[in-house]
Amino acid sequence: MFYYTEVAKFLALDDIKFEGTEEYTTSMASIAEIEAEIIDEFDQFEDQMDKYEYIIEQGRLLPAYPEEYRTEDFIVKGCQSKVWMRAQMVDGTVQIQVDSNTAITKGLAALLWRVLSGQKPQDIVDAKLDFIDKTGLRSHLSSQRSNGLSAMIIKIKNYAGLYLNQ
């Protein structure tokens, strides 16, 4: 069903554990609740530039990504910008670490992190991520950024799919 070679390779490395996992845990709210919060936040902005500033600010709120995992093994393929991502199952939830070398892409990754990190694998796999269209986010992205956003979603869902039976 879901499969990425680099994800499988990551999962086979038993000695890799998240340091300070609590830093990567998002709220206990459901995916739908977090999406509703984001939609409400976007609704406050009338100007598209204000929305971009909000996205950039979200990226600044991400926890620091460990330097030792800025390698090809953790690159999200399909993004024009460099995006590094890793995930681990912690207490029945998928904890995600993510970073990018560009502000807008990092902000988009942060929104996905906010919605999906700390959720159960099945909930992530089933997530429709309606907030992306309801905020008009995808319609204002270049085709390359939109493809990158899709690649990040696929990678997160692939991680979750690999954790379904754990």
N, C-alpha and C positions, 0 to 999 in steps of 0.2 A: 504494500500500500504506500507507505511513505519510506523513502530511502535516499540517503545521501552518503556516499562513500566516506567523506570526511567526517560526517556525524558518527557513523559507525566506528571509525577509527578513534574518534574522541572518546566514545563510550567504552572502548576497550582499554583505555588508559586509566586503570584503577587508582593510580597514585596521584591523579590530578583532582584536587578538591578545591572548592571555592574557599578562599580566605575571607573571613568576616561576612558570611552569607547574609547576616541580618541587614547589611548595607544594600543588598540586592533584592530584598523582599519588598514588594509593593503592598498596598492595602489588602485587607481581607474582603473587600467589596467584590461583587460579581463582575464579570466582563460587561454585562449590560449596564450595570450601575456606573462603571468607570466610563464607558462609552457615552452615557447620558451626561456625565460631568463635562467631558470634553466637548460635546455638542453645545452645551450651555456656555462654556467658556468661549467657543468660537462665535456664538451668536452675539457676544458682546462687541464684536468688531464689525464695523461697517466697511472699512478700508482694507483691501487685500494686503497692502504693505503692513498693516497692523497684525494681520494673521501670520505673515511671514516672520515678523518680530516675535510673536508668541511661539511659533515653531522653534525658532532659534533659541529662545529662552528655555524651552523644554529640554533642548539638548544640553544646555549648561547645567541642568539639574541632575543629569545622569551621574551615577557613581563612577569613580575613576575605573578605567579598564586596565587590567594588569599588563604591563609592557611585555612580559614573557609570552603572552598569547597574541601578540600582534604579528602573527605568522601566516603563511599561506594556508595552513590547515584550518584557520578560523575565518578566512575571508569569505564574504558572501558573494558568490559568483552571480553576475548579472547586474551588478551595480556599477555605474560609471565611477563613482567615488569609491574610496576604500572603506569598506564596512567590515569590522571584525565582530564576530558573534560566537558565543558559546553558551551552553545551557547544561544544567545539572538537576537531577531530581533531589529535592530536599523535603523531607516530611510530607511526601505525597503530592508535592507541587513542583512545577517546573520553574526554576530560577534562571533568569537570563542575564547575561552580561553582554553589553553591546557598546560600540563606539564607531565613530567615523572621522575621517580627516576633513570633512566639510560641514559647515554650520547647519545648512538646511537639511542635509541627509541625516546628520546626527539628531536633529530635532524630530524628524520623521521616525527614526529608530527609537527615540525616547518615547514618543507617543505609543508605539507598538509595545515597548517595554512596560510602560505604565498600564496598559490594558491587559497584557498577557503574562507578564512575569508574576509568579506567585499563584498561578491558577493550576487547576488539575489538568493533566494531559488531555483527557477526553473533552473537557470544556474548550481547550485551545483548538483541538482538531475540529470541533463543531462550530467554532466562532465564525460568524459571518462578517464581522468587523464593519457593520453598517455605518459607524461614525465616519469612515473615510468618505463615503458618498454624501452623507447627511451634512457634513461640514463643507462640502464642495472641494475638499482637499485634492482629490485626484484630478479634478477638472482644471485646476490651476497649476498643475505640475507639467514640466516638459515631458515628452514621451520617454526620455532616458531616465528621468527621476521616477516617473510612474512605473517603469520597468524595474527599477531598483527597489521601489516600495514593494512591488509584487514579489521580487526575489527574497526580500527580508521576511515577508509573510510566509512564503513557502518554506524557507529554512526553519523558522520558528515552529511551523506546523509539522515539519519533518522531525525535528527534535521531539516534540510532543508525541508524535506517532511512535517513535522508538521507545518512549517511556510508558506506553499504554499498559503493558503487561508487567510492570514492575511494582 
